[in-house]
Amino acid sequence: MKNEFFEGDVKDAEDFCAEIQLICQDGFDLKAVMHNFERMEIVFESPEQVDEVMQLVRDLANNTRMRENNGYTPKEIFEKFEKPNLKPLPDEPYLYDEPDTANTKKKQ
């Protein structure tokens, strides 16, 4: 990030990342993250660069300890509490039938 957006300035890059991590600690808000990019006048060169940066932000958010999670990261919460309760998908996909319109006519 320091080379792409901060012209090699390590301190500015670290300060910016610390701000993003604080947003993640206080309850992740993508709008607040994007506001920081706009405030720093960071311009992305391509949709691929946006995807790459958002992947980094998502990884940071999923691995940042949060007060509201009693110090757990979202990833730890998922692994410890949610993942064990997931059920496998059925072998056959569920097929939706078309609604029966014959019985929906208004009575006269």
C-alpha positions in Angstrom: 0.0 0.0 0.0 2.8 2.4 0.8 4.3 2.1 -2.7 1.0 2.2 -4.5 -0.7 5.1 -2.7 1.8 6.8 -0.4 4.8 7.1 -2.7 6.9 5.0 -0.3 6.0 7.1 2.8 5.9 4.4 5.5 4.5 6.6 8.2 1.6 7.9 6.1 0.8 4.3 5.0 0.9 3.0 8.6 -1.3 5.9 9.9 -3.8 5.2 7.1 -3.9 1.5 7.9 -4.3 2.2 11.6 -7.3 4.4 10.8 -8.9 1.5 8.8 -8.2 -0.9 11.6 -9.9 1.4 14.1 -12.9 1.4 11.8 -12.8 -2.4 11.9 -12.5 -2.5 15.7 -15.5 -0.2 16.2 -17.8 -2.2 13.9 -16.9 -2.5 10.3 -18.5 0.2 8.0 -17.5 0.1 4.4 -18.8 3.6 3.8 -16.4 4.9 6.5 -13.5 3.0 4.9 -14.3 4.4 1.5 -14.6 7.9 3.0 -11.0 7.5 4.2 -9.8 6.6 0.7 -11.6 9.7 -0.7 -10.3 12.0 2.1 -6.7 10.9 1.3 -7.5 11.5 -2.4 -6.6 7.9 -3.3 -7.6 7.1 -6.8 -7.7 3.5 -8.0 -6.3 2.7 -11.4 -8.6 -0.2 -12.3 -11.4 -2.3 -11.0 -8.9 -5.0 -10.3 -7.0 -2.7 -8.0 -10.2 -1.9 -6.1 -10.9 -5.6 -5.7 -7.3 -6.2 -4.4 -7.6 -3.4 -1.9 -11.1 -4.4 -0.8 -9.8 -8.0 -0.3 -7.1 -6.6 2.0 -9.6 -4.5 3.9 -12.0 -7.5 4.3 -9.1 -9.7 5.6 -8.2 -6.9 8.0 -11.8 -6.6 9.2 -12.2 -10.4 9.6 -9.0 -10.7 11.7 -9.4 -7.6 13.9 -10.4 -8.1 17.5 -13.6 -6.3 18.3 -15.0 -5.1 21.7 -18.5 -6.1 20.6 -17.3 -9.7 20.1 -15.7 -9.8 23.6 -12.2 -9.6 22.0 -12.8 -12.2 19.4 -12.3 -11.5 15.7 -15.2 -12.1 13.3 -13.2 -15.0 11.8 -12.8 -16.6 15.3 -16.6 -16.2 16.0 -17.4 -17.9 12.7 -14.9 -20.8 13.3 -15.9 -21.3 17.0 -19.7 -20.8 16.9 -21.1 -20.7 13.5 -19.1 -23.1 11.4 -19.9 -26.2 13.6 -23.6 -25.5 13.2 -23.6 -25.3 9.4 -25.4 -28.1 7.5 -24.2 -29.4 4.2 -26.1 -28.3 1.1 -28.4 -31.0 -0.3 -27.2 -33.1 -3.2 -30.1 -32.0 -5.4 -30.9 -28.2 -5.7 -34.3 -27.1 -4.6 -36.5 -26.3 -7.6 -39.2 -23.7 -7.3 -42.5 -24.4 -8.9 -44.4 -21.7 -10.8 -47.2 -20.2 -8.7 -50.6 -21.7 -9.3 -52.5 -18.8 -10.9 -55.7 -20.7 -11.4 -56.9 -20.3 -7.8 -56.0 -16.6 -7.6 -58.9 -15.2 -9.6 -61.2 -12.9 -7.8 -64.6 -14.2 -6.9 -67.5 -12.4 -8.6 
